[in-house]
Amino acid sequence: MKKGQILGMPFVYILALIVGALILIFGVKWIFQLQETASSVQLNKFVDDLRVETEKYYSLDPGSKKQIKLNLPNKVKQLCFKGTELDQNTLLPQEKNLIQLESRNNVFFIPLDSYKNTKFYINEIINPDISNKDKILCIKNPGQFYLETEKDFVNIKLS
């Protein structure tokens, strides 16, 4: 080997180390983003499944009931419904105020900033009784609740 080639070898090794480190860093970042996307998809799939179930139970006879088990991503601590007959929650005051100010959505995942979209609307679980519009029912994750068909809507119950 020539003297110039020997002096150039450390630069090749340093460049190889830098490229390897960059590949490792971007690979780890990509894996974490993929896990976040998977959790978000799981959340949206739960809402879609809940929407399908409420549409199905909306058309059944009053008194029809189905148990729904919560198995949501770990970042979600509670699932809350606005406008139910029960007013049972352990929300922080600012979370409660944010939910009560919502005029469009009636399904919320707490903490509200856990994912990009944590507020949803399901038409069939709107209680037509205006006195219930600010009541909030929250179910801890993991947990369970029941869909029960009422005359004009599908109610959310704990048992």
C-alpha positions as CSV (number, residue, x, y, z in Angstrom):
1,M,0.0,0.0,0.0
2,K,1.1,3.5,-0.7
3,K,1.5,6.0,2.0
4,G,-1.5,8.1,0.8
5,Q,-3.7,5.1,0.8
6,I,-2.8,4.3,4.5
7,L,-3.7,7.9,5.5
8,G,-7.0,7.7,3.7
9,M,-8.3,4.6,5.4
10,P,-9.3,6.3,8.7
11,F,-11.6,8.6,6.7
12,V,-13.3,5.7,5.1
13,Y,-13.9,4.1,8.6
14,I,-15.1,7.3,10.0
15,L,-17.5,7.8,7.1
16,A,-18.8,4.2,7.5
17,L,-19.4,4.8,11.2
18,I,-21.3,8.0,10.5
19,V,-23.5,6.3,7.8
20,G,-24.1,3.4,10.1
21,A,-25.2,5.7,13.0
22,L,-27.5,7.6,10.7
23,I,-29.1,4.4,9.5
24,L,-29.6,3.2,13.1
25,I,-31.1,6.6,14.2
26,F,-33.5,6.8,11.4
27,G,-34.5,3.2,11.7
28,V,-35.4,3.6,15.4
29,K,-37.3,6.8,14.7
30,W,-39.3,5.0,11.9
31,I,-40.1,2.1,14.3
32,F,-41.5,4.5,16.9
33,Q,-43.6,6.3,14.3
34,L,-44.9,3.0,13.1
35,Q,-46.0,2.0,16.6
36,E,-47.7,5.4,17.0
37,T,-49.6,4.9,13.7
38,A,-50.6,1.4,14.8
39,S,-52.1,2.7,18.0
40,S,-53.9,5.5,16.2
41,V,-55.4,2.9,13.8
42,Q,-56.5,0.7,16.7
43,L,-58.3,3.8,18.2
44,N,-60.1,4.6,14.9
45,K,-61.0,0.9,14.4
46,F,-62.6,0.8,17.8
47,V,-64.7,3.9,17.0
48,D,-65.7,2.4,13.6
49,D,-66.7,-0.8,15.3
50,L,-68.6,1.1,18.0
51,R,-70.4,3.1,15.3
52,V,-71.4,-0.1,13.5
53,E,-72.7,-1.7,16.7
54,T,-74.7,1.4,17.7
55,E,-76.3,1.5,14.2
56,K,-77.2,-2.1,14.5
57,Y,-78.7,-1.8,18.0
58,Y,-80.5,1.4,17.1
59,S,-82.8,-0.6,14.8
60,L,-83.4,-3.4,17.4
61,D,-86.2,-3.6,20.0
62,P,-85.9,-1.4,23.1
63,G,-84.1,-3.3,25.9
64,S,-81.7,-5.0,23.5
65,K,-78.2,-5.0,25.2
66,K,-74.6,-5.8,24.2
67,Q,-71.4,-5.7,26.3
68,I,-68.5,-3.8,24.8
69,K,-65.0,-4.5,26.2
70,L,-62.4,-1.7,26.1
71,N,-58.9,-2.8,25.0
72,L,-57.5,0.5,23.8
73,P,-53.8,1.6,23.5
74,N,-52.1,2.3,26.8
75,K,-52.0,6.1,26.2
76,V,-55.8,6.2,26.5
77,K,-56.8,6.3,30.1
78,Q,-60.6,6.7,29.7
79,L,-63.3,6.6,27.2
80,C,-66.0,9.3,27.8
81,F,-69.5,9.8,26.3
82,K,-71.2,13.2,26.4
83,G,-75.0,13.4,26.7
84,T,-75.7,10.2,28.7
85,E,-78.1,9.6,31.5
86,L,-75.3,9.0,34.0
87,D,-72.9,11.7,35.1
88,Q,-70.0,9.7,36.3
89,N,-66.4,10.8,35.6
90,T,-63.0,11.5,37.2
91,L,-62.0,14.2,34.7
92,L,-59.8,17.1,35.5
93,P,-61.7,20.4,35.5
94,Q,-60.1,21.6,32.2
95,E,-60.9,18.3,30.5
96,K,-64.5,18.5,31.6
97,N,-64.8,22.1,30.4
98,L,-63.3,21.2,27.0
99,I,-65.8,18.3,26.6
100,Q,-68.8,20.4,27.7
101,L,-67.8,23.1,25.2
102,E,-67.8,20.6,22.4
103,S,-71.1,21.0,20.4
104,R,-70.5,18.4,17.7
105,N,-68.6,15.4,19.2
106,N,-70.0,13.0,21.8
107,V,-67.2,10.4,22.2
108,F,-63.9,11.4,23.7
109,F,-60.6,9.6,24.5
110,I,-58.8,10.9,27.6
111,P,-56.2,12.4,27.7
112,L,-57.5,14.6,24.9
113,D,-54.0,15.2,23.6
114,S,-53.0,11.5,23.5
115,Y,-53.5,11.2,19.8
116,K,-54.1,13.5,16.8
117,N,-57.8,12.8,16.8
118,T,-59.5,11.9,20.2
119,K,-63.0,13.4,19.5
120,F,-65.6,11.6,17.5
121,Y,-69.3,11.8,16.8
122,I,-71.7,8.8,16.8
123,N,-75.3,9.9,15.9
124,E,-77.2,7.0,17.5
125,I,-76.0,7.6,21.1
126,I,-77.4,11.1,21.3
127,N,-79.9,11.3,24.1
128,P,-82.8,13.5,22.9
129,D,-83.4,14.6,26.5
130,I,-81.8,18.1,26.5
131,S,-81.3,17.9,30.3
132,N,-78.6,15.3,29.8
133,K,-76.5,17.3,27.3
134,D,-73.8,18.2,29.7
135,K,-73.6,14.9,31.6
136,I,-70.4,12.9,31.0
137,L,-69.9,9.2,31.5
138,C,-66.3,7.9,31.5
139,I,-65.1,4.3,31.5
140,K,-61.6,3.5,32.5
141,N,-59.4,1.6,30.0
142,P,-59.4,-1.4,30.2
143,G,-63.0,-1.8,31.2
144,Q,-66.4,-2.5,29.8
145,F,-69.8,-0.9,29.2
146,Y,-73.1,-1.8,27.6
147,L,-75.0,-0.6,24.6
148,E,-78.7,-0.7,25.4
149,T,-81.5,0.2,22.9
150,E,-83.9,2.8,24.1
151,K,-86.9,4.2,22.2
152,D,-85.1,6.9,20.2
153,F,-81.4,6.2,20.8
154,V,-78.8,3.8,22.0
155,N,-77.9,4.3,25.7
156,I,-74.5,3.7,27.3
157,K,-74.7,1.9,30.6
158,L,-72.2,0.5,33.0
159,S,-74.3,-2.6,33.8
